[in-house]
Amino acid sequence: MSPATLETKIADIAPRYREELAAFVDFLLFKQSNEQRNSPTADVKPRKSLFGAMKDQNFYMAPDFDAPLEEFSE
């Protein structure tokens, strides 16, 4: 949309809605600045997958791990 067309449309808006329009334009400008700041760049490396990262670790699990807890016995 050309700026001239936009100006024509703004001129047709009732004065009571112009403040709301100004607030919406401010919101759009804020949104645009955040998108520019948070846009991914070419030098960002993809994350390395952590799948299988702990496969060589030894973990101890008590033999009674699945046993009912004393707190829940009645």
C-alpha positions in Angstrom: 0.0 0.0 0.0 1.4 3.4 -0.9 1.9 6.1 1.7 -0.6 8.3 -0.2 -3.3 5.7 0.0 -2.6 5.2 3.7 -2.8 8.9 4.3 -6.2 9.0 2.6 -7.5 6.2 4.7 -6.3 7.9 7.9 -8.0 11.1 6.9 -11.3 9.2 6.6 -11.1 7.9 10.1 -13.3 9.6 12.7 -11.3 11.8 15.1 -12.4 9.6 18.1 -10.6 6.6 16.6 -7.3 8.4 15.7 -5.8 8.0 19.2 -6.5 4.3 19.0 -4.9 4.2 15.5 -1.8 6.0 16.9 -1.5 3.4 19.7 -1.8 0.6 17.1 0.9 2.1 14.9 3.1 2.4 18.0 2.5 -1.3 18.7 3.3 -2.3 15.1 6.6 -0.3 15.3 7.5 -2.0 18.6 6.7 -5.4 17.1 8.8 -4.6 14.1 11.8 -3.5 16.2 11.6 -6.7 18.3 11.5 -8.9 15.2 14.6 -7.2 13.8 16.4 -7.6 17.1 15.5 -11.3 17.5 16.0 -12.3 13.9 18.3 -15.3 13.5 21.7 -14.6 12.0 23.9 -16.7 9.8 26.6 -17.2 12.5 24.3 -18.9 14.9 25.2 -22.6 15.2 22.5 -25.2 15.5 22.2 -26.9 18.9 23.8 -30.2 19.3 21.4 -33.0 20.2 21.7 -34.3 23.7 20.1 -37.7 22.9 22.3 -40.4 24.3 24.6 -38.0 26.2 24.4 -40.0 29.4 24.6 -43.5 27.9 28.0 -44.3 29.4 27.2 -43.2 32.9 26.6 -45.7 35.7 23.6 -44.9 37.9 22.6 -46.8 41.1 19.0 -47.7 41.6 17.9 -49.3 44.9 16.5 -52.8 44.5 13.3 -51.7 46.4 12.8 -48.7 44.1 9.3 -49.9 43.1 8.3 -50.9 46.6 5.4 -49.1 48.2 6.4 -46.2 50.4 5.9 -46.4 54.2 4.2 -43.0 54.2 1.3 -44.4 52.1 0.7 -47.6 54.0 -2.2 -47.6 56.4 
